[in-house]
Amino acid sequence: MHGITITQFLIEEQRKVGSATGEFTLLLNHIVTACKRISCAVNKGALVGTMGNLESENIQGETQKQLDVITNDIFLEANQWAGYIAGMASEEMDDPYDIPEKYRQDGKYLLLFDPLDGSSNVNVNISVGTIFSILHSPQGVTNPKVEDFLQPGTRQVCAGYALYGSSTMLVLTTGHGVNGFALDREMGEFILTNPDMQIPADTHEFAVNMSNQRFWEAPVQRYVSECLQGEEGVRGKDFNMRWVASMVAEVHRILIRGGLFMYPMDSKLRDKGGKLRLMYEANPMSFIVEQAGGASSTGRERILDIQPSGLHQRVPVILGSKNEVGVLVGYHRT
Ligand code: P6P
């Protein structure tokens, strides 16, 4: 008995929504196709000489890798032509993408994405990923501007990621739980392998870039110090630590076995607002994590509740096992 394909899964999900027109299902299928193409592009990078850096920088001030631009173009080309999308925004583009006039119809959705998150890892063969978020386009808006994208994370209709690791996985939520699919390269299809993913409420594993410790605020200093004290300390248990420097890989690990991931506020990032971007990293990952029974906070507020002020706005992120996130959020209140 083969597992069901993502196409079958999406159609069965669509049947549960009486008013569904099928456009959303087709939109998701175009995103799935883009992720398959990116998986191939990343997998062949070294063979075709696309692992290098470009001279250019993105709006984040980060040097762009060839694959950042290649994967961004793959996402644009796969999603611009069908007419379901009114506008797109990406980590790699300063402004929203203008859908070419020949493809423009009354698209109902906005698509935001980070085409290759963790791309600094790609030439050292550590897992990287694509993160995407789907919002409704405001009624009657045919050429969305930045302000049309600036909706809180609670307004997302879908969020997902592809993880290009030892296998290529696609994980998504439409607000009815979280489901994971593995790419069967022979078939060229994503197969349902992780139905109804749930994050364990407790954990003994945390993920943070320890090299930033001297810049952290007191609650984070206290939390990490207590974890490092182990079972002799106040937490009464030993902790394990991970840091992959690829958010998609960290979140996937947490969906499978629990954990806490954080890129907290630190004094060197304060003027930027944090490290991770709200619209196409923190919000989609927070939607997924909450739908899997986890929690996601800046330390001081629920990430999904934030009213965005800019397309590339950055926020502190603490997400994962809800009881562990609760401990650290509690320290921010004392
Ligand atoms: P650092 C990748 O660039 C990213 O946006 C996240 O995927 C990752 O968690 C973080 O930045 C890594 O940051 O400072 O450890 O390189």
Residues whose N, C-alpha, C, O or C-beta is under 5 A from the ligand:
A	BS01	P6P	D117 G118 N209 A245 S246 M247 V248
